[in-house]
Amino acid sequence: MQPRKRGRKPKPVVEFPQAVISEWTDVPCFHEAFALHLERHADSIGHLHKALSYFGAKIERSTFVQWAAGKKAPTSVKSIAILAMIERRYRLPAGYFKAKLTNNSRAASGHTRLSGVTRSERRRLAWHLPDDFDDRPARERQEILQWVRSVIISGTTDYRRYQAEAAKHRFAIRFPSLTHRRRLRNFDPANEGEIQSADEADLELAVARTDAPPPLEAEMADLVRFKTATLTDIGFHRNGVWNEATAFQKIEHLGLLFGALAASPRSVVKGYGVPTERLAMGLLVFPAILDWYVQWRERRRGFYTVWEANMFQLALAFCRVETGWLRQSPHLASRLQPIAGLVSSADIEEVRSDWDGACDRLYKHGLSRVKEIERVARVHRDPFEPIMPVLEADSPVGEYRKITDEILKLMPNALRHPRAAAEASRSFLMLRLGLHLGVRQKNLRQLLICPKGRLPTAERHLEMRKRGELRWNVKEHGWEVLIPASAFKNASSSFFGNKPFRLVLPNLGGLYEHIEAYIDRYRRVLLGRAKDPGTFFVKTVKTKTRDASYNQTTFYEAWRQIIQRYGIRNPYTGRGAIEGLLPHGPHNVRDVLATHILKQTGSYEQASYAIQDTPDTVAAHYGRFLPQDKAALAAQILNRVWDAA
């Protein structure tokens, strides 16, 4: 007979222990809640570990010790699954512990059923996958991945799919000295033959990453100077001036034209294969060049859009009598070289002998082409499609505001996760200021900051810099945004009347508290040791970050990521504010504001006030005011007669 063991008998392992404390006060922090429910059920960390291990859980006992001490928190899908087991053991609501984690804006790590998915894509997908993704059937996992990729990552519109595919094959010629970008490589005409004879993949890469040859870049610089200079050169005349944004846009559009001409016909781009040293601005005088380009775009896209008509309209402006830059620059003919199938030697000689006649022929041809293209042009990008659920709501602004509420709901603990909290604060303020101001992306991202206690920047200096400023208005006791009219794309619009845009932000929904927390704490966290660009919104500075300020692309992507993360309702995770929403950029906020006011008032004029534009522009581009919306608004007025009866 074996001797009887001394001491207390081991506590029996049961699946659902009875609580010894029936009444309890909930606590906000995860580690406190974890310790509380251990005590309520008279469980020790050791016994909890033993019980969960008995029922199949695999986790170290030391992990529970660190959780209870607040030194660590669950971050992996495995840990989240353990939390679910503990919730079930203590009969707590599903997600009870997870809701108390201090960084709910961080995706759980450790998904193992993502074979064939690259590491970079795993990072993009992680936030949008449910915690139990690995435990679901293969068919369901594939369904989730397909939904996330098509709806959240890329968006499901036809235009977005076309854009995503086209972006894989870059072909534009770059003009780095004019767009303030780094030069990719030195252009060497001696290597042109080598590029033309390279295999398809290498050739496409070479063309896609080619800067304009110096002669072409000099001609483009001459055009930009002509259209942007305060005073034209003696003897030249022009009609209208480009601002910086317009100049960048035209450079980009012409870069696409020259890139298409230079791309190999054997590549995916299927360009014309013109050697880059033969590219010249003078080629624009030949109707065959523009005809080939717009037809190439039609083959690539599948139909014509107003974009192709705009290219011909640009050419019309260039060759207009007296004010056209091309017409006033006959010296451009000196660099013309034949291009087989498009421009012959005889064509070049004819142009050189009669430059004005060539411009007249292009002008006549362009007028005809614009009419023909506009007759068959289709709309490829419907700007309303990504935000349709918002625009169809009775209160579009109220619907869009749900995204900001979602950001606050998932706001991390600032003490434990300062950078994540700073990024969430920035996301919240991007959307809130966008909804209050209704300005274009450029004006929002270039908004300067003047903290409390400092003297605001003089309006004259802001006008010179063409930027607005967020400053504290002592008289109004509120945060004020002042943007000079010169900073707006439509500076000459009757809306401004040469006066600045000025708005004191309303202190609604704790807006001032969030602004001051961002200025005092979070903005410094985002900047780190980087140089302060002076803008209100700054990027999260990382090791390779050169400039903390946003540009057009990075600001658009930041906004789009906010929508992907907080805006789109995900049926698999339960996160996201609006069902049916698709990824979009900051410009869509203007559509939301205009449509909201149209639905409330029916007035295009009042809607134009919200986005600093004219009623005609709102009617043509921004407001989605359908017949049923008009009828409903009229019915509200007429129905009052019956209510009063």
Buried (B, 14 or more C-beta within 10 A) or exposed (E): EEEEEEEEEEBEEEEEBEBEEEEEEEBEBBBBBBBBBBBBBEBEBEBBBBBBEEEEBEBEEEBBBEBBEBEBBBBEBBBBBBBBBBBEBBEBEEBBBBEBBBBBBBBBBBBEBBEEBEEEBBEBBBBBBBBEBBEBEEEEBEEBBEBBBEBBBBBBBEBBEBBEEBEEBBBBBBBEBBEEEEEEEEBEEEBBEEBBEBEEEBBBBBBBEBBBBEBBBEBBBBBBBBBEEEEBEEEBEBEEEBBEEBBBEBBEBBBBBBBBBBBBEBBBBBBBBBBBBBBBBBBBBBBBBBBBBBEBBBEEBEEBBBBBBEBBBBBBBBBBEEBBBBBBBBEBBEBBBEBEEBBBEEBBEBBBEEBEEBBBBBBEBBEEBBEEBBEEBEEBBEBBBBBBBBBBBEEBBEBBBBBBEBBBEBBBBBEBBBBBBBBBBBBBBBBBBBBBBBBBBBBBBBBBBBEEEEEBBEEEEBBEBBBBBBBBBEEEEBBBBBBBBBBBBBBEBEBBEEEBBEBBBEEEBEBBEBBBBBBEBBBBBBBBEBEEBBBBBBBBBEEEEEEBBBBEEEBBEBBBBBBBBBBBBBEBBEBBBBEEBBBBBBBBBBBBBBBBBBBBEBEBEBBBBBBBBBBEBBBEEBBBBBEEBEEEBEEEEEEEEEEEE
